[in-house]
Amino acid sequence: MQPTTPTAPPSQQPAPAPAEEQAGKWTVLAIVAIGVVMATLDTSIVNISLPAIAAHFHVPLSGAIAWVIIAYLVVLAALTLTAGRLADMFGRKAVWIAGLALFTTSSALCGAATSLGMLVAFRGLQGIGGALLMAVSPAMLTRAFPPSERGRALGLNAVFVALGVSAGPTLGGLITAHLSWRYIFYVNVPVGALGILASLTLLTERLRRSHSRFDFPGACLLGGGLAALTGGLSFGQELGWRSPLLLGLLGTALLLLGVLLVHERRHPAPLIDLTLFRHRVFASSSVSLVLSFFALFGGSIMMPFYLEQLRGFSVQTSGLLITPLPLTLAVVAPLSGSLADRLGSRWLTAAGLSLGCAGLLLTGNLDARSSISAIVGSLVVTAIGQGLFQAPNNSALLGAAPTDKQGVASGLLATGRVIGQSMSVALAGAIFPSLGGAFAGHELTRLRESGATPERMAPLEATFSTAFRTTFLVFAAIASLGVLATLVRGREGRRARP
């Protein structure tokens, strides 16, 4: 007779694997890649097509046309945290499929829009779908991969984000030039349909209903506050930083977010569990996340102005020179994530932001006579630093959250990214023009087209370089604050209590 294996009592039996593990970690990774690339692609692909969209609807390339971009970003910032809470209540699969369906449908509606107002409205709807996707994707990866591979998985997720952002301008330009601006939206339809089919077929998680209440007042306060903040920062340069409308938006944001903090402390089932921030690793990771995007995103904003206005490079050449930034990030992030799984995140994140700070200083010292190798080298240093930081920091943030708060933690991660990027745009839009950089860049482009002599352009080049350098010094200072935030996080390895 063969010996029988004793059966453990029910209380000692291992819990069933979550739906993501049952589907296979690489399957989940592929499904997440579809949604993340679509959502991030739409933050950059529209920019290059704005002139064609403005010409089609017979509107100037300023003012109302900007809402085609801003509507998506504002809704994305306002709803991502709420989407994370819904994922904790009803399950990741349900929120993920809803996001794919909404994003795909709204993409088709954007492509078919017959007026600018319709396009802006459908872009807002698309932002809701993007919020559902971006909020739940890190949590899906965290559950699909074991803790020993979490950093690696989130590093690959960073690759998807980098691919979406970097491919946007090139893909948008090709589609607009050879087809129509409408197809930058239509291209999402078959990809989204494939993602929905794969999610329905391969993800086995069942719809569940949490016994806790949904904090609807908290969702309204949070959405309104973040929408006012993001909208105000987006329009800061256009309205003027002393504009009553802008000050009203920022004041409304502070008021709503202040009331939200009081409300969340008293609500029995808050939208944001503020006790998460008592966990030192979670709080440090959250702060350093916002500061990193606040500082490092500024480089990608300012470089096109430097390359095209100060140096006189074409749009195509400028795009090629900027390409090493996302490509380097895509290579470094998975490697740093794997290292974080073995070594922890503290020193990797500190080294990454320190390197990013050095890259910002090198970039700020570029002038009208800097070599191509100096330009590319400074961007590569910044990208290596960003890649070293992102995956380990995201892994630490999600690893510090309890298992029943992974959706909220994932939503906080995505929201922090959008807020950091919005503040970066606002700061660059405040410092650079105030020091004469925007005017100098515009005049340099005009004089270069008219064949002006180098002597006549030299004073404008000096003004541009001074404003450019000062802007990057400020961004480097913010990155140094992020380094400090990474160093105070303490030891990892334990989750906050559920």
Secondary structure, 3 states (H helix, E strand, C coil): CCCCCCCCCHHHCCCCCCHHHHHCHHHHHHHHHHHHHHHHHHHHCCHHHHHHHHHHCCCCCCHHHHHHHHHHHHHHHHHHHHHHHHHHHHCHHHHHHHHHHHHHHHHHHHHHCCCHHHHHHHHHHHHHHHHHHHHHHHHHHHHHCCHHHHHHHHHHHHHHHHHHHHHHHHHHHHHHHHCCCCHHHHCHHHHHHHHHHHHHHHCCCCCCCCCCCCCHHHHHHHHHHHHHHHHHHHCHHHHCCCCHHHHHHHHHHHHHHHHHHHHHHHCCCCCCCHHHHHCHHHHHHHHHHHHHHHHHHHHHHHHHHHHHHHCCCCHHHHHHHHCHHHHHHHHHHHHHHHHHHHHCCHHHHHHHHHHHHHHHHHHHCCCCCCCHHHHHHHHHHHHHHHHHHHHHHHHHHHHHCCHHHHHHHHHHHHHHHHHHHHHHHHHHHHHHHHCCHHHHHHHHHHHHHCCCCHHHHHHHHHHHHHHHHHHHHHHHHHHHHHHHHHHCCCCCCCCCCC
